[in-house]
Amino acid sequence: MSVHLTPTELAKESGLHRRQVIMKCLELGVPIFDGRIDKTLFLSSLEAAQRQEHAALRA
């Protein structure tokens, strides 16, 4: 299983649309090198951002 995926492949794995994956990378500072994204970095950054968002809503 590859760790560096294209935005299309990562969209399928994460349940997002391709455009959303690219926008989240830009928003979260996840680099896209040679058209590929580190799956682990993307998913962990996405989860951390969602946890922060939920914590802000509870406060």
BELFEN-V729515 format. One record per residue. N is the residue number from 1. RES is the residue in one letter. NEAR is the number of other C-alpha atoms within 8 Angstrom. Layout:
BEGIN
n=(N;N)
res=(RES;RES)
near=(NEAR;NEAR)
END
This chain:
BEGIN
n=(1;2;3;4;5;6;7;8;9;10;11;12;13;14;15;16;17;18;19;20;21;22;23;24;25;26;27;28;29;30;31;32;33;34;35;36;37;38;39;40;41;42;43;44;45;46;47;48;49;50;51;52;53;54;55;56;57;58;59)
res=(M;S;V;H;L;T;P;T;E;L;A;K;E;S;G;L;H;R;R;Q;V;I;M;K;C;L;E;L;G;V;P;I;F;D;G;R;I;D;K;T;L;F;L;S;S;L;E;A;A;Q;R;Q;E;H;A;A;L;R;A)
near=(2;4;7;8;12;9;13;9;8;13;13;9;7;7;6;9;9;10;7;9;12;9;8;10;12;9;7;9;6;12;8;9;6;4;7;10;14;11;10;7;8;11;9;8;10;10;8;8;9;8;8;8;8;8;8;7;6;5;4)
END
